[in-house]
């Protein structure tokens, strides 16, 4: 006879439903993304996937760690620059100072890298910037933390404007997609879409694992009551710094992938409105939910693409939706849906 798990039999129906809701939602999401290119413009879906990963990375920090960053474009945008530069030029430049009144640029000559190495380089750059910024910002809380992240992001924005390898206001254009491992040609739309989908799913599952790990539970405890977490013996600053670095690294992965997909890295990626957009994506979808940032990213990117013909009114519409979500749908689209169905998403 087949053995029956007593815990599963004794669990109340609501608890069983909640335990199955996330896997079912994940399967539905994957199936929807697989067939999406047959109904929508593939480039739009790939762009939305990049920003969905960006929003999920941001949600890891604010939704589960309770840390509001107004400068997340720093990691997304600079990872985009690094990946684009490595894929197109390869040569690495960095400023040095040796006693003269001016900074000088040292260069390490390298050939253009393959797309997987360029994405890896951009991701590592996002993580390193997150470590530096997090170490400085994590010493403060609340609005002071948010303002420090914004100040650091704006400082790096002006650096991107002046740095020689970023292209200034023109950005880095015509980024080659190349071949992954020298075999998979990303010039083929199908190969490109599958690659972006795999990167998104790997990042999404990594975030899901972090959220449901003991580390994630400690993050939630810090979010709810940091003083109590400290009294239990947890080094909360270390946990928050780790969450910050993980969020920045995954944001860097999203920015690097976006640079290869759209073949451009520009000041738009690193400017402060990008940090505002990712906040909007997370709020519209639902803070503290697993699937909310994905839905929010698709909603915002869809508005930008399909309402672009009305010009600057897109910003007004986005602002209106933001206000409505704050006033009427405080849990976000996915959060309200999950609350209505009494499930966990």
Buried (B, 14 or more C-beta within 10 A) or exposed (E): EEEEEEEEEEBEEEEEBBEEBBEEBBEEBEEEBEEBBEEBEBBBBBBBBBBBBBBBBBBBBBBBBBBBBBBBBBBBBBBBBBBBBBBBBBBBBEEEEEEEEEEEEEEEEEEBBBBBBBBBBBBBBBBBBBBBBBEEBBEEEEEEBBBBBBBBBBEBBEEBEEBEBBBEEEBBEEBBBBBBEEEBEBEEEEBBBBBBBEBBBEBBEBBBEBBEEEBBEBBBBBBEEBEEBEEEEBEBBEBBBBBBBBBBBBBBBBBBBBBBBBBBBBBBBBBBEBBBBBBBBBBBBBBBBBBBBBBBBBBBBEBBBEEEEEEEEBEEEBEEBBEEBEEEBEBBBBBBBBEEEEBBB
